[in-house]
Amino acid sequence: DIIDDKIILQKITNHFLRVNSYYSKFFEYSADSLKFGKIFFKKPHLLSITYYDNLKTPSIVIKADSEKLYVYIANIRVVTEQDLKNKEGSDTMPDKEFNVYRLAKFYNFSLTGDNILKPLFNEDDKLYKRIIEKYSTFSNPGKTYNLSLTPKNVELGLNKMNIWVTEDGLIVRAKTVDNNYPIDAIFFELFPKFRIHIQ
């Protein structure tokens, strides 16, 4: 079969349409610093992200629902709160199912790597090297498609984004660049829970 960016986008959309909740560990690499965390999402609007020091002690905890966003910073024992409703009182978070095609309004998509599945990491990958140094049991997730996203309007959104997608449409890596500041994240030990469809 011929694979193009539209097919990959549809795979991503189909995957998230079937997911009720999602849990993953992740590593985030930026400014030569490697951070470890866990993310949990449950439809429609519950989100929790926790960053850890030394893989064990929570350092930053982010929680959100349809109305509020909370950020707890452990070293100074401070909690910040942000209202997620706009001035008219309607939710700023979307009510509809996840649809990756919404990104197409703001970004141009293109498949890289000759439109074929390729290893997520290579031996020279800085993120992979740093992860192995800190988390020796980490295993390479295998082969993925690489999608490059560039903004249609440079004043809106990130300067550049790449996402790595498995054959069944699961995003396992994302690299963003905003104002020349790159952030690279890998998601692993994922546990999506799917809806059960009764025929």
Beta strands, then each sheet from edge to edge (+ up, - down):
strand 1: 19-30
strand 2: 33-42
strand 3: 46-53
strand 4: 57-64
strand 5: 68-73
strand 6: 78-83
strand 7: 107-112
strand 8: 118-119
strand 9: 143-151
strand 10: 160-165
strand 11: 171-178
strand 12: 181-188
strand 13: 193-194
sheet 1: 6+ 5- 4+ 3- 2+ 1- 12+ 11- 10+ 9- 7+
sheet 2: 6+ 5- 4+ 3- 2+ 1- 13+
sheet 3: 6+ 5- 4+ 3- 2+ 1- 12+ 11- 10+ 9- 8+
end
